[in-house]
């Protein structure tokens, strides 16, 4: 069915799924909500508390979605956030979401689906995927409230593996890569594993591997090599950067956040906005009712045995390269 | 055909923001089902709350099977 562009103000794509030879976009009623939860999916889950949103969803093709976006373009992205997971990216997202002038899309599933779209034997061309990616971000990033002026997208950790495509979709948009001591990242995943750390969830080709490499690979090695791939992709993006970009280490947070936003994104914060942001910084980003606690020392102690060995072997050298590159850049940093 | 009746009602709702407005803020499942059945009946779309509940269950099932 064809939607009127005016409906973009109240409905959002909540998922994209393959049906026969095309992709179907399902739209959910968003109402007047802003994306203030830690993740896009949390906002969707909140909407799904209403029975209406289970039973009444618009459906379009991805091409129709692109037509709608062309008629009513979304906010131009102000900044892109990439990360190695479990390193403070949700804190960044929450500080940006705290300001009413920002639209913060935190790991939106429809963007991930478009980036990794496949159906049967056929694969969309890169041009198609770029067009769909821009359209999806534009539709999700509509200006729905008067104060909204900036759009930020925090991608899933593995999105950076497709950096060339993202760069072509959003050329010159300032971006950052956030990372952390890999021992602490791995310790967090061992407690509660992220999807990308489970063998078989990401397509091996995305990691530059053949499917034959997977069977028999110890879980610790798999996870460490995924983290290494993310860091390597970040280094590749950094070395070939053509626009404003920053490498940010977890230890720089939260104190360095205001100057980071000002220097990289041109986001000059008023005293009132700084106070709102500081309030968000003091909370646990993924569970905002709990105060933030630095758990680095605990995580350093927690990781032992094969997992620690795998991290030291596969990820440490790339972390060291990231740190060296970060220290070479003037300005921000410890 | 009750399912066909519900699909006709679904199409009506998606085309009428006023009708959406009557349904979308109802949080209580029993009250919602009762309202859907009543509003459907008023528009000549006759189905039961159990039939609507089955469509809802299908949607939940599809949602939780979605990823990756």
Interface residues (C-beta under 8 A of the other chain):
Chain A: X1 X15 X17 X29 X31 X48 X49 X50 X51 X52 X53 X54 X55 X56 X58 X109 X195 X201
Chain B: X10 X13 X14 X20 X23 X24 X25 X26 X27 X29 X32 X33 X36 X52 X55 X56 X59 X60 X63 X66 X67 X68
